[in-house]
Amino acid sequence: MPHYEFFCKACKKTFSKIMTMAEHEAEKASCPHCGSQEVEQRWSAFSAVTSKKSA
Ligand SMILES: [Zn+2]
């Protein structure tokens, strides 16, 4: 399941959400702290990188 990270511009907190691709397309994320939709998506590095360790 994809994990999305967001940063709230209103209260300057980060939060993460687990949602399906379809949910992500359909709904605008809102901040669980203040309810603002002034959120910006952060792509977390670990979701792109697998468990492969660097040599
Ligand atoms: Zn907020």
N, CA, C, O and the ligand as a Tripos MOL2 file, in Angstrom:
@<TRIPOS>MOLECULE
protein
  221   219    56     0     0
PROTEIN
NO_CHARGES

@<TRIPOS>ATOM
      1 N           0.8480   -1.2030    0.0000 N.3       1 MET1
      2 CA          0.0000    0.0000    0.0000 C.3       1 MET1
      3 C           0.8830    1.2540    0.0000 C.2       1 MET1
      4 O           1.7820    1.3710    0.8330 O.2       1 MET1
      5 N           0.6440    2.1620   -0.8960 N.am      2 PRO2
      6 CA          1.4830    3.3550   -0.9210 C.3       2 PRO2
      7 C           1.2780    4.2520    0.2900 C.2       2 PRO2
      8 O           0.1820    4.3700    0.8380 O.2       2 PRO2
      9 N           2.3300    4.8480    0.6640 N.am      3 HIS3
     10 CA          2.3660    5.6930    1.8490 C.3       3 HIS3
     11 C           2.7480    7.0900    1.3750 C.2       3 HIS3
     12 O           3.7870    7.2760    0.7410 O.2       3 HIS3
     13 N           1.9180    8.0530    1.6800 N.am      4 TYR4
     14 CA          2.1720    9.4080    1.2260 C.3       4 TYR4
     15 C           2.5050   10.3050    2.3920 C.2       4 TYR4
     16 O           1.9140   10.1890    3.4660 O.2       4 TYR4
     17 N           3.4260   11.1750    2.1890 N.am      5 GLU5
     18 CA          3.7940   12.1450    3.2140 C.3       5 GLU5
     19 C           3.3790   13.5250    2.7650 C.2       5 GLU5
     20 O           3.5330   13.8950    1.6010 O.2       5 GLU5
     21 N           2.8490   14.2780    3.7080 N.am      6 PHE6
     22 CA          2.3910   15.6240    3.4170 C.3       6 PHE6
     23 C           2.9430   16.6030    4.4400 C.2       6 PHE6
     24 O           3.2640   16.2520    5.5760 O.2       6 PHE6
     25 N           3.0370   17.8370    3.9900 N.am      7 PHE7
     26 CA          3.4510   18.9180    4.8640 C.3       7 PHE7
     27 C           2.3360   19.9440    4.8500 C.2       7 PHE7
     28 O           1.9090   20.3900    3.7860 O.2       7 PHE7
     29 N           1.8650   20.3210    6.0290 N.am      8 CYS8
     30 CA          0.8020   21.3040    6.1300 C.3       8 CYS8
     31 C           1.4170   22.6980    6.1900 C.2       8 CYS8
     32 O           2.2350   22.9960    7.0610 O.2       8 CYS8
     33 N           1.0110   23.5390    5.2540 N.am      9 LYS9
     34 CA          1.5390   24.9000    5.2200 C.3       9 LYS9
     35 C           0.8850   25.7740    6.2840 C.2       9 LYS9
     36 O           1.4420   26.7930    6.6910 O.2       9 LYS9
     37 N          -0.2900   25.3690    6.7240 N.am     10 ALA10
     38 CA         -1.0100   26.1640    7.7100 C.3      10 ALA10
     39 C          -0.4000   26.0210    9.1060 C.2      10 ALA10
     40 O          -0.1520   27.0220    9.7770 O.2      10 ALA10
     41 N          -0.1610   24.7990    9.5410 N.am     11 CYS11
     42 CA          0.3730   24.6120   10.8880 C.3      11 CYS11
     43 C           1.8060   24.0990   10.8710 C.2      11 CYS11
     44 O           2.3960   23.8620   11.9250 O.2      11 CYS11
     45 N           2.3610   23.9290    9.6900 N.am     12 LYS12
     46 CA          3.7550   23.5240    9.5240 C.3      12 LYS12
     47 C           4.0980   22.1920   10.1840 C.2      12 LYS12
     48 O           5.1650   22.0180   10.7730 O.2      12 LYS12
     49 N           3.1680   21.2730   10.0650 N.am     13 LYS13
     50 CA          3.4160   19.9310   10.5700 C.3      13 LYS13
     51 C           3.4050   18.9630    9.4070 C.2      13 LYS13
     52 O           2.7650   19.2010    8.3830 O.2      13 LYS13
     53 N           4.1080   17.8900    9.5790 N.am     14 THR14
     54 CA          4.0700   16.8530    8.5630 C.3      14 THR14
     55 C           3.1830   15.7220    9.0550 C.2      14 THR14
     56 O           3.0560   15.4910   10.2580 O.2      14 THR14
     57 N           2.5870   15.0380    8.1330 N.am     15 PHE15
     58 CA          1.7860   13.8750    8.4750 C.3      15 PHE15
     59 C           1.8600   12.9080    7.3190 C.2      15 PHE15
     60 O           2.2030   13.2860    6.1980 O.2      15 PHE15
     61 N           1.5410   11.6770    7.5920 N.am     16 SER16
     62 CA          1.5670   10.6880    6.5340 C.3      16 SER16
     63 C           0.2270    9.9830    6.4670 C.2      16 SER16
     64 O          -0.4950    9.8740    7.4580 O.2      16 SER16
     65 N          -0.0780    9.5190    5.3010 N.am     17 LYS17
     66 CA         -1.3390    8.8440    5.0480 C.3      17 LYS17
     67 C          -1.0670    7.6270    4.2080 C.2      17 LYS17
     68 O          -0.2480    7.6510    3.2890 O.2      17 LYS17
     69 N          -1.7590    6.5710    4.5320 N.am     18 ILE18
     70 CA         -1.6980    5.3910    3.6820 C.3      18 ILE18
     71 C          -2.9900    5.3640    2.8960 C.2      18 ILE18
     72 O          -4.0700    5.2400    3.4740 O.2      18 ILE18
     73 N          -2.8930    5.4760    1.6170 N.am     19 MET19
     74 CA         -4.0750    5.4530    0.7760 C.3      19 MET19
     75 C          -3.7630    4.7800   -0.5450 C.2      19 MET19
     76 O          -2.6150    4.7380   -0.9880 O.2      19 MET19
     77 N          -4.7970    4.2600   -1.1590 N.am     20 THR20
     78 CA         -4.6000    3.6210   -2.4550 C.3      20 THR20
     79 C          -4.3960    4.6870   -3.5240 C.2      20 THR20
     80 O          -4.6720    5.8640   -3.2920 O.2      20 THR20
     81 N          -3.9210    4.2840   -4.6740 N.am     21 MET21
     82 CA         -3.7370    5.2090   -5.7850 C.3      21 MET21
     83 C          -5.0590    5.8920   -6.1250 C.2      21 MET21
     84 O          -5.0980    7.0960   -6.3810 O.2      21 MET21
     85 N          -6.1320    5.1200   -6.1250 N.am     22 ALA22
     86 CA         -7.4590    5.6410   -6.4540 C.3      22 ALA22
     87 C          -7.9060    6.6880   -5.4390 C.2      22 ALA22
     88 O          -8.4460    7.7310   -5.8090 O.2      22 ALA22
     89 N          -7.6790    6.4090   -4.1730 N.am     23 GLU23
     90 CA         -8.0310    7.3700   -3.1280 C.3      23 GLU23
     91 C          -7.2100    8.6440   -3.2710 C.2      23 GLU23
     92 O          -7.7100    9.7580   -3.1110 O.2      23 GLU23
     93 N          -5.9710    8.4460   -3.5700 N.am     24 HIS24
     94 CA         -5.0680    9.5850   -3.7290 C.3      24 HIS24
     95 C          -5.5000   10.4790   -4.8810 C.2      24 HIS24
     96 O          -5.4170   11.7040   -4.7910 O.2      24 HIS24
     97 N          -5.9620    9.8630   -5.9620 N.am     25 GLU25
     98 CA         -6.4540   10.6150   -7.1140 C.3      25 GLU25
     99 C          -7.7430   11.3530   -6.7640 C.2      25 GLU25
    100 O          -7.9460   12.5040   -7.1530 O.2      25 GLU25
    101 N          -8.5900   10.6790   -6.0380 N.am     26 ALA26
    102 CA         -9.9440   11.1760   -5.8110 C.3      26 ALA26
    103 C         -10.0400   12.2470   -4.7350 C.2      26 ALA26
    104 O         -10.7860   13.2150   -4.8850 O.2      26 ALA26
    105 N          -9.3030   12.0830   -3.6720 N.am     27 GLU27
    106 CA         -9.4930   13.0280   -2.5740 C.3      27 GLU27
    107 C          -8.2830   13.8970   -2.3080 C.2      27 GLU27
    108 O          -7.1360   13.4760   -2.4590 O.2      27 GLU27
    109 N          -8.5700   15.0990   -1.9160 N.am     28 LYS28
    110 CA         -7.5220   16.0370   -1.5500 C.3      28 LYS28
    111 C          -7.2170   15.7840   -0.0840 C.2      28 LYS28
    112 O          -8.1180   15.7400    0.7540 O.2      28 LYS28
    113 N          -5.9690   15.6250    0.2050 N.am     29 ALA29
    114 CA         -5.5900   15.3590    1.5850 C.3      29 ALA29
    115 C          -5.8020   16.6110    2.4310 C.2      29 ALA29
    116 O          -5.5670   17.7320    1.9800 O.2      29 ALA29
    117 N          -6.2400   16.3990    3.6390 N.am     30 SER30
    118 CA         -6.3540   17.5200    4.5590 C.3      30 SER30
    119 C          -5.5720   17.1990    5.8220 C.2      30 SER30
    120 O          -5.4030   16.0390    6.1970 O.2      30 SER30
    121 N          -5.1130   18.2320    6.4510 N.am     31 CYS31
    122 CA         -4.2700   18.0890    7.6270 C.3      31 CYS31
    123 C          -5.0640   17.5430    8.8130 C.2      31 CYS31
    124 O          -6.1130   18.0900    9.1530 O.2      31 CYS31
    125 N          -4.5830   16.4820    9.4410 N.am     32 PRO32
    126 CA         -5.2880   15.9310   10.5930 C.3      32 PRO32
    127 C          -5.1430   16.8020   11.8360 C.2      32 PRO32
    128 O          -5.8840   16.6310   12.8040 O.2      32 PRO32
    129 N          -4.2080   17.7190   11.8120 N.am     33 HIS33
    130 CA         -3.9630   18.5840   12.9690 C.3      33 HIS33
    131 C          -4.8930   19.7890   12.9830 C.2      33 HIS33
    132 O          -5.4690   20.1280   14.0170 O.2      33 HIS33
    133 N          -5.0360   20.4360   11.8240 N.am     34 CYS34
    134 CA         -5.8320   21.6610   11.7780 C.3      34 CYS34
    135 C          -6.9380   21.6220   10.7350 C.2      34 CYS34
    136 O          -7.7540   22.5410   10.6650 O.2      34 CYS34
    137 N          -6.9760   20.5700    9.9240 N.am     35 GLY35
    138 CA         -8.0440   20.4230    8.9430 C.3      35 GLY35
    139 C          -7.8310   21.2110    7.6660 C.2      35 GLY35
    140 O          -8.6820   21.1850    6.7770 O.2      35 GLY35
    141 N          -6.7190   21.9080    7.5550 N.am     36 SER36
    142 CA         -6.4300   22.7010    6.3670 C.3      36 SER36
    143 C          -6.1460   21.8230    5.1550 C.2      36 SER36
    144 O          -5.6050   20.7240    5.2810 O.2      36 SER36
    145 N          -6.5110   22.3150    3.9990 N.am     37 GLN37
    146 CA         -6.1530   21.6030    2.7730 C.3      37 GLN37
    147 C          -4.9480   22.2490    2.1070 C.2      37 GLN37
    148 O          -4.5960   21.9210    0.9740 O.2      37 GLN37
    149 N          -4.3290   23.1630    2.8210 N.am     38 GLU38
    150 CA         -3.0960   23.7820    2.3380 C.3      38 GLU38
    151 C          -1.9300   22.8470    2.6020 C.2      38 GLU38
    152 O          -1.0120   23.1650    3.3580 O.2      38 GLU38
    153 N          -1.9870   21.7040    1.9720 N.am     39 VAL39
    154 CA         -0.9510   20.7110    2.1940 C.3      39 VAL39
    155 C          -0.1630   20.4750    0.9190 C.2      39 VAL39
    156 O          -0.6550   20.6520   -0.1950 O.2      39 VAL39
    157 N           1.0410   20.0800    1.1230 N.am     40 GLU40
    158 CA          1.9620   19.8760    0.0210 C.3      40 GLU40
    159 C           2.4810   18.4510    0.1630 C.2      40 GLU40
    160 O           2.8480   18.0120    1.2530 O.2      40 GLU40
    161 N           2.5020   17.7560   -0.9320 N.am     41 GLN41
    162 CA          2.9520   16.3740   -0.8380 C.3      41 GLN41
    163 C           4.4650   16.2820   -0.8030 C.2      41 GLN41
    164 O           5.1750   16.9510   -1.5550 O.2      41 GLN41
    165 N           4.9250   15.4440    0.0800 N.am     42 ARG42
    166 CA          6.3600   15.1650    0.1830 C.3      42 ARG42
    167 C           6.5700   13.7330   -0.2580 C.2      42 ARG42
    168 O           5.8810   12.8210    0.1990 O.2      42 ARG42
    169 N           7.5100   13.5460   -1.1330 N.am     43 TRP43
    170 CA          7.8180   12.1830   -1.5400 C.3      43 TRP43
    171 C           8.9350   11.6730   -0.6600 C.2      43 TRP43
    172 O          10.0510   12.1930   -0.6850 O.2      43 TRP43
    173 N           8.6350   10.6780    0.0970 N.am     44 SER44
    174 CA          9.6590   10.1460    0.9760 C.3      44 SER44
    175 C          10.5820    9.2180    0.2090 C.2      44 SER44
    176 O          10.1500    8.3880   -0.5910 O.2      44 SER44
    177 N          11.8320    9.3840    0.4730 N.am     45 ALA45
    178 CA         12.8610    8.6470   -0.2510 C.3      45 ALA45
    179 C          12.7300    7.1400   -0.0790 C.2      45 ALA45
    180 O          12.9500    6.3650   -1.0090 O.2      45 ALA45
    181 N          12.3660    6.7520    1.1320 N.am     46 PHE46
    182 CA         12.3260    5.3180    1.4020 C.3      46 PHE46
    183 C          11.2790    4.5610    0.6050 C.2      46 PHE46
    184 O          11.4010    3.3490    0.4260 O.2      46 PHE46
    185 N          10.2580    5.2480    0.1270 N.am     47 SER47
    186 CA          9.2470    4.5380   -0.6500 C.3      47 SER47
    187 C           9.7460    4.1860   -2.0440 C.2      47 SER47
    188 O           9.2590    3.2500   -2.6780 O.2      47 SER47
    189 N          10.7250    4.9530   -2.5060 N.am     48 ALA48
    190 CA         11.2840    4.7030   -3.8230 C.3      48 ALA48
    191 C          12.4440    3.7090   -3.7580 C.2      48 ALA48
    192 O          12.6920    2.9520   -4.6960 O.2      48 ALA48
    193 N          13.1290    3.7340   -2.6490 N.am     49 VAL49
    194 CA         14.2910    2.8720   -2.4800 C.3      49 VAL49
    195 C          13.8610    1.6000   -1.7410 C.2      49 VAL49
    196 O          13.1690    1.6630   -0.7250 O.2      49 VAL49
    197 N          14.2630    0.4990   -2.2450 N.am     50 THR50
    198 CA         13.9150   -0.7660   -1.6020 C.3      50 THR50
    199 C          14.9200   -1.0970   -0.5070 C.2      50 THR50
    200 O          15.7840   -0.2880   -0.1690 O.2      50 THR50
    201 N          14.7940   -2.2560    0.0190 N.am     51 SER51
    202 CA         15.6190   -2.6450    1.1590 C.3      51 SER51
    203 C          17.0860   -2.9150    0.8030 C.2      51 SER51
    204 O          17.8880   -3.2920    1.6570 O.2      51 SER51
    205 N          17.4060   -2.7190   -0.4430 N.am     52 LYS52
    206 CA         18.7830   -2.9320   -0.8860 C.3      52 LYS52
    207 C          19.7430   -1.9830   -0.1570 C.2      52 LYS52
    208 O          19.5640   -0.7660   -0.1870 O.2      52 LYS52
    209 N          20.7140   -2.5260    0.4660 N.am     53 LYS53
    210 CA         21.6750   -1.7110    1.1980 C.3      53 LYS53
    211 C          22.7870   -1.2190    0.2680 C.2      53 LYS53
    212 O          23.1990   -1.9100   -0.6640 O.2      53 LYS53
    213 N          23.2460   -0.0290    0.5460 N.am     54 SER54
    214 CA         24.3240    0.5130   -0.2690 C.3      54 SER54
    215 C          25.6370   -0.1940    0.0430 C.2      54 SER54
    216 O          25.9120   -0.5250    1.1960 O.2      54 SER54
    217 N          26.4180   -0.4160   -0.9520 N.am     55 ALA55
    218 CA         27.6550   -1.1790   -0.7870 C.3      55 ALA55
    219 C          28.7440   -0.3870   -0.0920 C.2      55 ALA55
    220 O          29.8430   -0.9010    0.1180 O.2      55 ALA55
    221 ZN         -2.2680   21.6920    9.6660 Zn       56 ZN56
@<TRIPOS>BOND
     1     1     2 1
     2     2     3 1
     3     3     4 2
     4     3     5 am
     5     5     6 1
     6     6     7 1
     7     7     8 2
     8     7     9 am
     9     9    10 1
    10    10    11 1
    11    11    12 2
    12    11    13 am
    13    13    14 1
    14    14    15 1
    15    15    16 2
    16    15    17 am
    17    17    18 1
    18    18    19 1
    19    19    20 2
    20    19    21 am
    21    21    22 1
    22    22    23 1
    23    23    24 2
    24    23    25 am
    25    25    26 1
    26    26    27 1
    27    27    28 2
    28    27    29 am
    29    29    30 1
    30    30    31 1
    31    31    32 2
    32    31    33 am
    33    33    34 1
    34    34    35 1
    35    35    36 2
    36    35    37 am
    37    37    38 1
    38    38    39 1
    39    39    40 2
    40    39    41 am
    41    41    42 1
    42    42    43 1
    43    43    44 2
    44    43    45 am
    45    45    46 1
    46    46    47 1
    47    47    48 2
    48    47    49 am
    49    49    50 1
    50    50    51 1
    51    51    52 2
    52    51    53 am
    53    53    54 1
    54    54    55 1
    55    55    56 2
    56    55    57 am
    57    57    58 1
    58    58    59 1
    59    59    60 2
    60    59    61 am
    61    61    62 1
    62    62    63 1
    63    63    64 2
    64    63    65 am
    65    65    66 1
    66    66    67 1
    67    67    68 2
    68    67    69 am
    69    69    70 1
    70    70    71 1
    71    71    72 2
    72    71    73 am
    73    73    74 1
    74    74    75 1
    75    75    76 2
    76    75    77 am
    77    77    78 1
    78    78    79 1
    79    79    80 2
    80    79    81 am
    81    81    82 1
    82    82    83 1
    83    83    84 2
    84    83    85 am
    85    85    86 1
    86    86    87 1
    87    87    88 2
    88    87    89 am
    89    89    90 1
    90    90    91 1
    91    91    92 2
    92    91    93 am
    93    93    94 1
    94    94    95 1
    95    95    96 2
    96    95    97 am
    97    97    98 1
    98    98    99 1
    99    99   100 2
   100    99   101 am
   101   101   102 1
   102   102   103 1
   103   103   104 2
   104   103   105 am
   105   105   106 1
   106   106   107 1
   107   107   108 2
   108   107   109 am
   109   109   110 1
   110   110   111 1
   111   111   112 2
   112   111   113 am
   113   113   114 1
   114   114   115 1
   115   115   116 2
   116   115   117 am
   117   117   118 1
   118   118   119 1
   119   119   120 2
   120   119   121 am
   121   121   122 1
   122   122   123 1
   123   123   124 2
   124   123   125 am
   125   125   126 1
   126   126   127 1
   127   127   128 2
   128   127   129 am
   129   129   130 1
   130   130   131 1
   131   131   132 2
   132   131   133 am
   133   133   134 1
   134   134   135 1
   135   135   136 2
   136   135   137 am
   137   137   138 1
   138   138   139 1
   139   139   140 2
   140   139   141 am
   141   141   142 1
   142   142   143 1
   143   143   144 2
   144   143   145 am
   145   145   146 1
   146   146   147 1
   147   147   148 2
   148   147   149 am
   149   149   150 1
   150   150   151 1
   151   151   152 2
   152   151   153 am
   153   153   154 1
   154   154   155 1
   155   155   156 2
   156   155   157 am
   157   157   158 1
   158   158   159 1
   159   159   160 2
   160   159   161 am
   161   161   162 1
   162   162   163 1
   163   163   164 2
   164   163   165 am
   165   165   166 1
   166   166   167 1
   167   167   168 2
   168   167   169 am
   169   169   170 1
   170   170   171 1
   171   171   172 2
   172   171   173 am
   173   173   174 1
   174   174   175 1
   175   175   176 2
   176   175   177 am
   177   177   178 1
   178   178   179 1
   179   179   180 2
   180   179   181 am
   181   181   182 1
   182   182   183 1
   183   183   184 2
   184   183   185 am
   185   185   186 1
   186   186   187 1
   187   187   188 2
   188   187   189 am
   189   189   190 1
   190   190   191 1
   191   191   192 2
   192   191   193 am
   193   193   194 1
   194   194   195 1
   195   195   196 2
   196   195   197 am
   197   197   198 1
   198   198   199 1
   199   199   200 2
   200   199   201 am
   201   201   202 1
   202   202   203 1
   203   203   204 2
   204   203   205 am
   205   205   206 1
   206   206   207 1
   207   207   208 2
   208   207   209 am
   209   209   210 1
   210   210   211 1
   211   211   212 2
   212   211   213 am
   213   213   214 1
   214   214   215 1
   215   215   216 2
   216   215   217 am
   217   217   218 1
   218   218   219 1
   219   219   220 2
@<TRIPOS>SUBSTRUCTURE
     1 MET1         2 RESIDUE 1 A MET
     2 PRO2         6 RESIDUE 1 A PRO
     3 HIS3        10 RESIDUE 1 A HIS
     4 TYR4        14 RESIDUE 1 A TYR
     5 GLU5        18 RESIDUE 1 A GLU
     6 PHE6        22 RESIDUE 1 A PHE
     7 PHE7        26 RESIDUE 1 A PHE
     8 CYS8        30 RESIDUE 1 A CYS
     9 LYS9        34 RESIDUE 1 A LYS
    10 ALA10       38 RESIDUE 1 A ALA
    11 CYS11       42 RESIDUE 1 A CYS
    12 LYS12       46 RESIDUE 1 A LYS
    13 LYS13       50 RESIDUE 1 A LYS
    14 THR14       54 RESIDUE 1 A THR
    15 PHE15       58 RESIDUE 1 A PHE
    16 SER16       62 RESIDUE 1 A SER
    17 LYS17       66 RESIDUE 1 A LYS
    18 ILE18       70 RESIDUE 1 A ILE
    19 MET19       74 RESIDUE 1 A MET
    20 THR20       78 RESIDUE 1 A THR
    21 MET21       82 RESIDUE 1 A MET
    22 ALA22       86 RESIDUE 1 A ALA
    23 GLU23       90 RESIDUE 1 A GLU
    24 HIS24       94 RESIDUE 1 A HIS
    25 GLU25       98 RESIDUE 1 A GLU
    26 ALA26      102 RESIDUE 1 A ALA
    27 GLU27      106 RESIDUE 1 A GLU
    28 LYS28      110 RESIDUE 1 A LYS
    29 ALA29      114 RESIDUE 1 A ALA
    30 SER30      118 RESIDUE 1 A SER
    31 CYS31      122 RESIDUE 1 A CYS
    32 PRO32      126 RESIDUE 1 A PRO
    33 HIS33      130 RESIDUE 1 A HIS
    34 CYS34      134 RESIDUE 1 A CYS
    35 GLY35      138 RESIDUE 1 A GLY
    36 SER36      142 RESIDUE 1 A SER
    37 GLN37      146 RESIDUE 1 A GLN
    38 GLU38      150 RESIDUE 1 A GLU
    39 VAL39      154 RESIDUE 1 A VAL
    40 GLU40      158 RESIDUE 1 A GLU
    41 GLN41      162 RESIDUE 1 A GLN
    42 ARG42      166 RESIDUE 1 A ARG
    43 TRP43      170 RESIDUE 1 A TRP
    44 SER44      174 RESIDUE 1 A SER
    45 ALA45      178 RESIDUE 1 A ALA
    46 PHE46      182 RESIDUE 1 A PHE
    47 SER47      186 RESIDUE 1 A SER
    48 ALA48      190 RESIDUE 1 A ALA
    49 VAL49      194 RESIDUE 1 A VAL
    50 THR50      198 RESIDUE 1 A THR
    51 SER51      202 RESIDUE 1 A SER
    52 LYS52      206 RESIDUE 1 A LYS
    53 LYS53      210 RESIDUE 1 A LYS
    54 SER54      214 RESIDUE 1 A SER
    55 ALA55      218 RESIDUE 1 A ALA
    56 ZN56       221 GROUP 0 **** ****
